[in-house]
Amino acid sequence: MSVLHEILGVALAAAPWLLLGLFVSGLIRAFVDDAVLQRWVGGEGPLSIGRAAVIGAPLPLCSCGAIPTALTLHHAGAGRGPTTAFLIGTPGIGVDSLAITYALLGPFMMFARALGAVVTAVATGLLVAVGTRGTPAPLSGGSSACCTNGCSSEAPEQAHGASAPAATGPPPATRRLREGMRYAFRDLLEDIGPWLLGGLVVAGVLIALVPPQMLSTYGSGPLAMLLMALVGIPLYICAAAATPIAAGMLLAGVSPGTALVFLLAGPITSAATLGLLRREFTNVGLAWYLGGIVASTIAIGMTTDAVIGLAALDIAAQAGAAQELLPAGLEAVALTVLLWLGSRPLRQWLRHRLPTARAS
């Protein structure tokens, strides 16, 4: 029962902030113009890399969902560096994951995660740009691989929105807002829902069953951070779902910097992203990409632990204060709304199955 109690506690604390993050994600989806995105990310220099990392950060796309947009930007003139920065910055954080980070880990870790994702994107983008300079571009053909689980299924539409005929004009604001909210509270929530549920279960198990002293000895330092990076890169978990797992790690004795390495490395990449980079940037670019992620996240994790130690910050107290900002009744209502919206696929499946069962 203690595990269920901890799972419910984490879910209640996260629910209102996740709803807020989804709402803002819907606004971004509705009103971010793809032509402006291409104009800002185009080019190959350091400024383009920085802009790609910053612009990609708030977009509500996972690693697979960022692929079609990144391909469009690359084929429209964006260099390998900006394309890499966009592929890292976009899934690394989002408005929804930042909101849930604030709720479960507190304001310092939210800021560290946002800054760490941008720094990782910029540093890795610069490494790929310099490391692949002079490397001929391969002949790319065929469509890009992506997740087979429907991850951000609406992303291709966003990626190709800029190529729509200009004569049609933009849709009315109310229609764009409605489509943005439909994407956020239906498509995006359904994409991250199973991962988020799994993350809550893992967090509850860690908090309830793992004593803090068990991991406190081994949960910090470069080796622990390297392990988190090596585990997080092939794991691929969306940014929102990684947050409760990191919260569970923190309460189980892992240092904040080590948990931050997991938060950064886990959501950044996927098998589809690695395949795309190998095809578009060759094995040389893929090697610089992986090396940049590992080195950057470990450096950020060590810096985070050092800052926390020097400033004598109590991250657990910050997280508790953030969770107490909202009344329990509001948390319960928010969790109920999330469960209802997230259960739409199950309700649809039951509607299709029940008539069949009655007929038989």
Secondary structure, DSSP 8 states (H G I E B T S, - for coil): -HHHHHHHHHHHHHHHHHHHHHHHHHHHHHH--HHHHHHHH-BSSHHHHHHHHHHHTTS---HHHHHHHHHHHHHTTB-HHHHHHHHHHHHH--HHHHHHHHHHH-HHHHHHHHHHHHHHHHHHHHHHHHHTTT-------S-----SS-TTTTHHHHHTGGGS-GGG----HHHHHHHHHHIIIIIIHHHHHHHHHHHHHHHHHHHHHS-HHHHHTTSSSHHHHHHHHHHHHHH---HHHHHHHHHHHHHTT--HHHHHHHHHHHHH--HHHHHHHHHHHHHHHHHHHHHHHHHHHHHHHHHHHHHHHHHT--HHHHHHHHHTTS-HHHHHHHHHHHHHHHTHHHHHHHHHHHHHHHH-
